[in-house]
Amino acid sequence: MVKTIIILTFLINGELTQTPFPFEGTVEECSQEGDRLREEYAEYRGPGPEQGWYLKNGLGKFIGFICD
């Protein structure tokens, strides 16, 4: 049973952050919720060498999430 989703972001100041979100569910449900959070907080930019998921607030890049 998953208890937390941890969002990983790389900020423009070079800092790697880990932001926890409480979550109760299975690994599959966590994966779906992680995808939802990515789309809520970031937008995809590409194609090209700078492609990726960038935070909507302009502070950095969405790297991924961990189901813990």
matplotlib code that plots the C-alpha trace (Angstrom):
import matplotlib.pyplot as plt

x = [0.0, 1.3, 1.2, 2.9, 3.7, 7.0, 7.3, 10.8, 11.6, 14.8, 14.6, 16.3, 18.7, 20.1, 18.3, 16.6, 13.4, 11.2, 7.7, 5.5, 1.8, -0.3, -1.8, -3.6, -3.8, -2.2, 0.9, -1.2, -3.4, -0.3, 1.0, -2.2, -2.2, 1.4, 0.5, -2.4, -0.1, 2.4, -0.2, -1.6, 1.8, 3.8, 3.4, 5.3, 7.5, 9.2, 10.4, 14.0, 17.0, 15.2, 12.1, 10.6, 8.0, 8.4, 6.7, 3.8, 5.1, 8.4, 10.6, 12.1, 11.5, 9.3, 11.6, 9.2, 7.5, 8.1, 5.4, 6.5]
y = [0.0, 3.4, 6.2, 9.1, 10.4, 12.3, 14.8, 15.5, 18.9, 20.5, 24.2, 26.9, 27.7, 24.1, 22.7, 19.2, 19.2, 16.4, 17.5, 14.9, 14.5, 12.3, 9.4, 6.1, 3.5, 0.9, 1.3, 1.5, 4.2, 6.1, 6.0, 7.5, 10.2, 11.0, 11.5, 13.8, 15.8, 16.2, 17.6, 19.9, 21.4, 21.2, 21.5, 19.7, 21.7, 20.2, 18.8, 19.8, 19.6, 21.5, 19.3, 18.2, 18.9, 22.5, 23.8, 26.1, 28.6, 28.9, 27.8, 24.7, 21.2, 18.4, 15.4, 12.6, 11.1, 8.2, 6.1, 5.5]
z = [0.0, -1.0, 1.6, -0.2, -3.7, -3.8, -6.7, -7.9, -9.4, -10.6, -9.8, -11.9, -9.0, -9.4, -6.4, -6.6, -4.5, -3.2, -2.4, -0.6, -1.2, 1.1, -0.8, 0.1, -2.6, -4.8, -6.9, -10.0, -8.5, -7.4, -10.9, -12.2, -9.5, -10.2, -13.9, -12.9, -10.6, -13.4, -15.8, -13.0, -12.1, -15.4, -19.1, -21.9, -24.2, -27.2, -29.5, -29.5, -27.2, -24.4, -24.4, -21.2, -18.5, -17.2, -14.1, -14.9, -12.3, -14.3, -11.4, -13.0, -14.4, -13.3, -13.1, -12.0, -9.0, -6.5, -5.0, -1.4]

ax = plt.figure().add_subplot(projection="3d")
ax.plot(x, y, z, "-o")
ax.set_aspect("equal")
plt.show()
